[in-house]
């Protein structure tokens, strides 16, 4: 009788030992699980603004991104043509962040016959590349951006 129980339990113990061994070895790395294939990821270059030239270029790129239609790009080209006195200065804020003040100042040109908002405007550029229109100079930067957006919404004719 004892022999019948032993013959019945032995295959059961062998099955349990095999299952335990297979699971245990996988946990200890004997049978490594295949890792999923990883696609190489291409990360875009980081926009770290640390010079006056990069800050000014960030504003150019920002405005160009807003100009989606032919008319908006033409407006922007005219603005760049007549407003050529660009400057940028860095400021350290109380919270430790650095912001660039990028301004166009054509106030020395008289009489100014172009769009009044083009004469003076300023944008704030953060070191991470964010560009925000400034409220200085009558918020002319925001007016320029609004003009670009309005021209971009107009549909081009056939």
C-alpha positions in Angstrom: 0.0 0.0 0.0 2.8 2.3 0.8 4.4 1.4 -2.4 1.3 2.4 -4.4 1.2 5.8 -2.7 4.9 6.3 -3.4 4.4 5.4 -7.1 1.5 7.9 -7.2 3.3 10.7 -5.4 6.6 10.3 -7.2 5.4 11.5 -10.7 3.5 14.3 -9.0 6.6 15.4 -7.1 8.7 15.2 -10.3 6.2 17.4 -12.1 6.2 20.0 -9.2 10.0 19.9 -9.1 10.2 20.5 -12.9 7.8 23.4 -12.7 9.6 24.9 -9.7 13.0 24.5 -11.4 11.8 26.2 -14.6 10.2 29.2 -12.8 13.1 29.5 -10.4 15.8 29.4 -13.1 14.0 32.1 -15.0 14.0 34.3 -12.0 17.7 33.8 -11.5 18.6 34.4 -15.1 19.5 30.8 -16.2 16.9 31.0 -18.9 17.0 34.7 -19.8 13.8 36.2 -21.2 14.3 37.8 -24.6 14.3 41.5 -24.4 12.1 43.4 -26.9 13.9 44.9 -29.8 14.4 48.6 -29.3 14.1 51.0 -32.1 16.9 53.6 -32.1 15.4 56.9 -31.1 16.7 60.1 -32.6 16.4 63.0 -30.2 16.2 66.4 -31.7 19.0 68.8 -30.6 18.1 70.6 -27.4 17.3 74.2 -27.6 19.5 75.8 -25.0 19.6 79.5 -25.5 22.8 80.8 -24.0 23.9 83.6 -26.4 22.3 86.8 -27.8 22.5 85.5 -31.3 20.7 82.3 -30.4 18.0 84.3 -28.5 17.5 86.5 -31.6 17.4 83.4 -33.9 14.8 81.8 -31.5 12.5 84.8 -32.1 13.0 84.6 -35.9 12.1 80.9 -35.8 9.2 81.5 -33.6 7.7 84.2 -35.8 8.3 82.1 -38.9 6.4 79.2 -37.3 3.4 81.5 -36.8 3.5 82.6 -40.5 1.6 79.7 -42.1 0.3 81.4 -45.3 2.0 83.2 -48.2 0.6 86.5 -47.0 1.9 86.0 -43.4 5.3 85.2 -44.7 5.3 88.2 -46.9 4.3 90.4 -43.9 7.2 88.8 -41.9 9.7 89.5 -44.7 8.7 93.1 -44.9 8.9 93.4 -41.1 12.4 91.9 -41.1 13.5 94.2 -44.0 12.5 97.5 -42.3 13.2 96.5 -38.7 16.9 95.7 -38.8 18.0 97.0 -35.4 17.7 93.9 -33.2 19.4 93.4 -29.9 19.3 90.9 -27.0 20.3 91.2 -23.4 20.2 88.6 -20.6 18.6 89.0 -17.2 18.8 86.8 -14.2 15.4 86.5 -12.5 14.9 86.2 -8.7 14.0 82.5 -9.0 17.3 81.7 -10.7 16.1 81.4 -14.2 17.6 83.4 -17.1 15.5 85.2 -19.6 16.6 87.0 -22.7 15.0 90.3 -23.8 15.1 90.4 -27.6 14.0 93.7 -28.9 13.7 95.5 -32.2 14.1 99.3 -31.8 13.7 101.5 -34.8 12.8 104.6 -32.7 15.8 106.4 -34.1 14.3 106.4 -37.6 12.1 109.4 -38.3 9.7 109.8 -39.8 8.5 106.2 -39.4 6.2 105.5 -42.3 5.9 101.8 -41.7 3.5 99.8 -39.5 3.6 101.5 -36.1 3.9 98.2 -34.2 7.1 97.4 -36.2 9.0 100.3 -34.8 9.6 98.9 -31.3 8.8 95.4 -30.0 10.2 92.9 -27.5 10.0 89.2 -26.9 11.2 87.2 -23.8 13.2 84.1 -24.6 13.9 81.5 -21.9 17.0 79.3 -21.9 14.8 76.3 -22.9 13.7 78.0 -26.1 10.3 79.2 -25.1 9.4 82.6 -26.7 6.8 84.9 -25.1 5.7 88.3 -26.4 6.6 91.1 -23.9 4.2 93.8 -22.8 6.8 96.5 -23.3 6.4 99.1 -26.1 2.6 98.9 -26.0 2.6 95.1 -26.5 3.7 95.6 -30.1 5.2 92.0 -30.1 1.7 90.7 -29.5 0.3 92.9 -32.2 2.8 91.5 -34.7 1.9 88.0 -33.7 -1.8 88.7 -34.0 -1.2 90.1 -37.5 0.7 86.9 -38.5 -2.1 84.7 -37.1 -4.8 86.8 -38.9 -3.0 86.6 -42.2 -2.4 82.8 -41.7 -6.2 82.3 -41.3 -7.0 84.0 -44.5 -7.4 81.5 -47.4 -5.2 82.1 -50.4 -7.1 82.7 -53.6 -7.0 80.4 -56.6 
